[in-house]
Amino acid sequence: MTPFTMSRPMPPPPLRRRSTSFLFLSALILSLFASQIPNVAAAEIDIDTGDIERAASNLTFENPNLRQAYIALQSWKQAIFSDPFNFTSNWTGPNVCSYGGVFCAPSATNSSFRVVAGIDLNHADIAGYLPEELGLLTDLALFHINSNRFCGVIPNSFRKLKLLFELDLSNNRFVGGFPNVVLKLPALKFLDLRFNEFEGGVPSQVFDKDLDAIFLNDNRFQFGIPENLGNSPVSVMVLANNNLGGCIPASIGKMGKTLNELILLNDNLTGCLPPQIGMLKELTVFDVSFNNLQGPLPAEISRMRSLEQLVVAHNRLTGEVPASVCQLPRLQNFTYSYNYFTREAPQCSRFGGGTVLDGRENCIANKSNQRSAKECSSDAAKPFDCSKSKCFAPAAISTSTVTAGWVSHPTAFAAATNSQNLSSDSPSSASASGD
């Protein structure tokens, strides 16, 4: 594979002195131009729901719920600044079930009438924001708006969406802290916030919530993974490309009956891989590349018999690459390049049959493409005693009984790893698109 490269930018042109009159004229022109640009913040409070409600009073609806949906969707239409593919061009009139991207179904409480149960505006490239009036869509079970240009924050009125099962806000321009309103959604199973500009901490309560899939990757979150991580019953968890810091808690072993895919690449993690990861018997994908992990590969990895993708590249791991790992029965990709391993079991050299083995840039004697002698004698290459780590937890953790959930979306590995980057030459970018 050809590594991703960046060409060197051209140097900026030399600065030239500007006269005072020229600068004054430029400032005047810019100020006049700026006055013509719509004020987005002001627009967010200028939706005239009174006009929308008066219009609704002159229309006939199948039931009161669809009337409320009309008010919500017309308010949202006013909050849209650009719809280049005309997804919302037919959002007119009382038949909201015919609106583009809007799906109706029988009510969960009264099957004799229809309600708006789903919204899917994926890949519409719409620019705008989410108005508070969306909280009127109280029958909504699915809300998918990935790959658009929505901005701002998630409205608090979403707390009224008590039936919401899937929330996909990925690949937009949302900002602010973690949207705590999602903690108030009792039916939520699928949460996808990847590829936005959310920042700050993530509340530990997220990992106590009965979710089946969590995608928080490619934001600006900064938080140490909390000790209650193992309480989460998810089958898929992707936290990649944030600035989490800290250690992988030993409680991860409690996820052994449910967790299928775990992506923690490029998260500034430290400490050692906890031996409790050996309890993840259902795990198929484990990617902790591009971190600052130290110590050896835990021998307990040999118990992860379902593992297909094991990526630990670009860390500070030392010791031996054991035969028990290379001989895992389902392993298809084992990437441990750019570490400081000094030994490799002979069985690893016979790793093949359509699989990927990448052990470049280590300190393994008589193996090609290894680090220099200088690098292999540096402080980074020195063995690390994990018992001295502040994260060390030697006692085994018993697994709790948790029920596997349902997920109808692409695997975490497809979502968080480019197929072109299996060689781990650079941190992967998670797929921007969802379904």
N, C-alpha and C positions, 0 to 999 in steps of 0.2 A: 504494500500500500504506500502511496506517496504521502508523506506527512504534510499537514497543512502548513503553509508558509505565508508570511506577510511580506510584501515588498516594502522597502524603506520609503517613507514619504518624502516628497520633495521639500527642500528647505523653503521657509516662507520668504517672500520678496522683501528687500530692505525697506524699512520705514522711511517715509519722507515727511518733512515738516509740512503742516497745513497752516494756512493763515487763520487768524482768529475769526475773520468774517466768513471764511469757508466753513469752519467748524460750527459757527452760529447758524448758518444757513442749513447745514446738514441736520443739526438738532431740531430746527424748526420743521423741516420736511418730515423727519421721522416722527415727531410728535403729532403732526397732522395725520400722517398715515396710521399711526397707532390708534388714533381716535376713531378710525373707521373699522377697526377690528372688533368683532363682537366680544363682549365680556362673558366668557364661559361661566364664571362664578355667578354673575348676575342672572344668566340664562337659567341656571339651575333653580332659581326661585321665581321665575316668571311664567311658569306653566299655569294657565288660567283654567283650573278645573271647574270653575263656575260656568264658563262657556261650554265646556265639554258636558257637564251635567245638564245644562239647559238643552243642548242638542240631543242628549239621550232621552229627555222627557218627551221629545217629539218623535221618537222612534219606538217600534214595537220589538220586544225581545221575547225569546222563548221562556225565559225564567229570570228571576232577579240576579242569579249568579252571572249569567251572560251579560246582563246590564253592567254589573260591577267590572267584569272583564273588559267591556267596551271602554269604560272610563279609564281603566289602567292602561290599556293599549294605546288609546288616543293620547294620553299623557306621555307615554313613552315615545310615541311618534314625534311629539313636539320637542322631545329631548334628543332627537337624532339630528346631527348636523350634516351628515353625508351618508348616502346609501347608493354607492356607485352601481350596484347590480340590481337595484330596484326591488329588493326583497320585500319592502314594506309598501310598495306602490299601490297595492290593493287593500290597504288597511283603511277602508271607508265603509260606512253603513253598519247596520246592526248585526249582520251575519258574521260574527267574529270567528266562527269555526271555519270560514272560508279564507281567512287571512293567511298570507304566506308565512310559513314557519310556525303556525299555531295549530294545535291538534286538540280535538275534543273527544271526550269519552263519557260514558254514563257516570253519574255522580256516585261516589262511594257511599253516600248516605241515602240517596234516592235514585235508583236506577231508571226511573221513568223520565228523567231529563238529563240533557247533556251539559257538560261543564268544560272549561278550558283546563286540560290535564297536562299538556306539554307545550313547551316552546323550544324550537330548534332553529337557531340562526347561525349555525356553525359556518365558518368560512365565507361570511357575507361581506367582510371588510367595512362594516358599518362603523361610523364615528359618532360618538355621543356619550351619554351617561345613563345611569339607572335612576329613575325618579322614585320618590317615596311611594307613589301611587301603585307601584308594582305589588305592594303588600295587599292589594285588593284581590289578587289572584289566589285566593285561599284554597282552591282545589288543585293547585299545581303540584304535579308529582315529578316532573322533569323540566329542568331549565338548563339548556345548552346554548352558550353563546361564544364558543371558542373561536379563535382566529378572527378577531375583529379589532376595532380601535376604540373600544369603550374605555372611559377614563373615570377619574374620581374615586369615590369610596362606595362600599356596598351599603345600601340604605338599611337603617335599623328596622324598617317596616317588614323586612324579610322574616322577622321573628314570627309573623302571622302565618307563614307558609308551613303549617303543621303537617302537611302530607308530603312535603318535598322529599324525594327519594334520591335524586341525582342532581348535583349542582356542579356544573362545569363552566368556570369563568376563565379558563386558560388562554394564554396567548392574547392578552389585551394590555391595557395600560393603567390598570387599577393601582392605587397608591394607598399609603397609610399603614397603620398597624394591621396585625392579623384581624380579619373580620369576625369578631367574637360572636356576632349574631348567629353564626353557624352552630354554635354550641347550644342554641335554643331551638334547634330543629329536631324534633324527636324521631322522625322517620328517616332521617338522612343516613344513607349507606355509602354513597360515592361522593367524594370531595376532591375537586381538581382545581387548584389555584396556580398551577405552574405557569412560568413565563409571564410574570407581572412585575410590579415594583413594590410589592408588600415588604415591610421592613420591621425590624425590632424582634421582640420575642414571640414565641408561640406558646399559648397557655397549655400547661400540662394536662388540663381536662380533655384536650383533643384525644389523648391516648387512653382515656377512660371511656370514650364515646364508642357506641356499638356500630362502628363503621366497617366496611369491607375493603375499601380502597382509599388511600390518601396520597395525593400528588401535591407536594409543596415545592418541588424543585424549581431552580432558576428564578429565585426572588432575591431579596436582600435580608432574609431572616438571619438573626444572630441570637442563638440560644444554645446552651448545653443540652444535649439530649437528656430528658428527665428520667429519674429512676423508675417511674411508672410506665416506661415505654412498653414493658412486657405485658401490661394490662390490655393492650390493644388487640382486638380479635381480627385485625385486617388480614387479608390474603396478599395484598400488594401494598408496599410502602416505598415511596420515592421521595427522598429529602435532598437530592443531589444539588450541587452547585449553589450552596448557601454558605454562610460562615458560622456553622454550628459550634465548632470548638468542643473541647472536652472529650470524654470517653464514651465508648459503647457500653451501656450499663449491663451488668450481669443478668438483670431481669429479662433480657432478650430471650433467654431460654424458655420462658413461660409461653412463648408464641409458637412452640413446636408443633402444635396440632393444626394451626391455621395458616401460618405464613408461607407463601409460595415464592415471593420475589421481594428482595430488599436491595435498594440502590442508595448508597451513601457516598458516592464518589465526590471528590473535591469539596469536602465539608470542613476542612481544617481539624479533623479528628486527631486526637493524641492518645497516648497510652498503648496498651496491648489489645490484641483480639481476645476477648474473654473466652475461656474454655466452654462456657455455657452455649456457645453457638453450635456445638455438637448436638444439642438437643433439638435443633431445627430439622427434624426428620423429613418434612414436606418441602423444604426450600429447594427451588430449582435454580434461582439466580441470586448470587451474592457478589456485589461489586462495592469494594471499599477503596478503590484506586485513588491516587492523587490526594493522599492525606499525609499525616505524620505519624503513622502507627509504627510501633517498635516491637522488639522481641521476636520470638519464633512463631511459626504457624502452629497453632494448637493441635496436638495429636487428635483431639476430639473431632476435628474436621472429618476424619475417616468414618464417622458415624452418620454423616450427612449423605445418605445413600441415594437421595433423589437429585443431588446437585448436578446441573448441566453446565452452568456458567459460573466460574470462579475467577474473579479478577481482583488481584491484590497489588497491581503494579504501582510504581511511583510512591513507595513508602520507605521505611527504614528497617524493614524486616531482616532478620539475621538467622543464622543456623542452617538447618538442613531442609531441603524440599523432600518430604518423606514419600516413600513408595506407597503408603496407604492412601495418600491423597491422589497421586497419579493413577492409582488403580480403582478409583471410584467408578462404579459400573456405568453410570449415565453421563459422565463428564465429557463435554464436547469442546469446551474452551477453558483452558487453564493458563492465565496470563499472570506471571509473577516478575516481569521485567522491571528494571530500575529499582532494585532493592540491594541488599548486601548479603544475600545467601552465599554461603561458602561451600556447601555440599549439595549434591543432587543424587538421589537414589538411582541406581542403574535402570530400574523399571521405568523411570521418567523418560529416559532416552528412547524407549520403545513406544512411547505415547504416539498414537497415530490413528490410521483408519478414518480419515475424513475429519479429524479433530484438529484443534488449534492448541499448540503448546508454545509459549513465548517466554523464554528465560533469559533474554538479553540483558546486558548491563547489570550483572551481578558480580560476584567475586568467586566464581566456581572454577577451580583449577581444571586445565585441559579442556575447557569449553570455549568455543569461539564467541566473539562479540561480547566480551566482558569488560568490566571497568578496569581502569589503570591500577597499577600497584599503589600509586599514591592515594587514590580514592579508597582503595581497599584497606589502607592502613590509617585512614582518617578517623576522627572521633565518631563520625556518623556510622562507621562500620563496626564499632565495638558492640559486643553482645550486651543486651539490656536485660536486667533482672526484673521480670514483671512483678515479682513479689514486693518490690519496692515502689511500685506504681500506686498512686493514690486511688486508682480505680480497682485495685486488686481485690477479687472476691473468690477465694478458693473453694468455698462450700458449694456443693451442688444445689441447684434450685429445682424444686419440684414443679412440674407443669400443672397449670390450672386447667380445669375443663372449660373450654370455650368452643363455641359453635362456629364452623366455617360459614362465611356469608356467600353472597352471590355477586358476581361482577360481570358486566356485559361489555367490557372495554378491552383495548389492546393490552398486552402484557407490559409490565413495568420495564422490562429490558428494551423492548421496542420503543417505549416512551422516553427512556432516559439514556439510550446509548445509540449513537450512529453506527450502522453496520460497517462503515468505512473506518471506524476507530477501534476495532477489536484488538489491534496491536498496541493500544494504549500509548500512543506517542503524544497525545495531548488530551486534556480533559474533554469528555464528550459533552455535546449539547443535546439536551433532551428534545425529542420531537415536539414541534410546536403544535401539531395538529392532534385533535382528538376525533372521536366519532360521535 
